[in-house]
Amino acid sequence: MIGGVAHLVLIAVTAVGVGAVLRRTAGAVAVLFAVLLVVPGLVALLPSPWNDDVTRYLPSSAGVAMSAVVRFPNLLSPAGGLLVLSGYAAATLALAAVLLVRRDA
């Protein structure tokens, strides 16, 4: 249950970072929708060894790894999912901070 809550919180933090980078609500929603729902479907079209390797590090798969009750062999561990999703959140917040300082200084 803690993994599910952390998954939602880190996705929300990532959304705030994307919103601060883009400065448009509709654009931020569209980008987040694409990254969480469209990109995993497109990655599934890659050849077999690549799609398993890339899918494992997508934000949606990292969140599933954190909140899954049963361990799946093609997903990261819960701690690995937490680290990957935290990395996405930290990267978007860092980019938002840099752009905020440059644009609004």
Secondary structure, 3 states (H helix, E strand, C coil): CHHHHHHHHHHHHHHHHHHHHHCCHHHHHHHHHHHHHHHHHHHCCCCHHHHHHHHCCCHHHHHHHHHCCCCCCCCCCHHHHHHHHHHHHHHHHHHHHHHHHHHCC
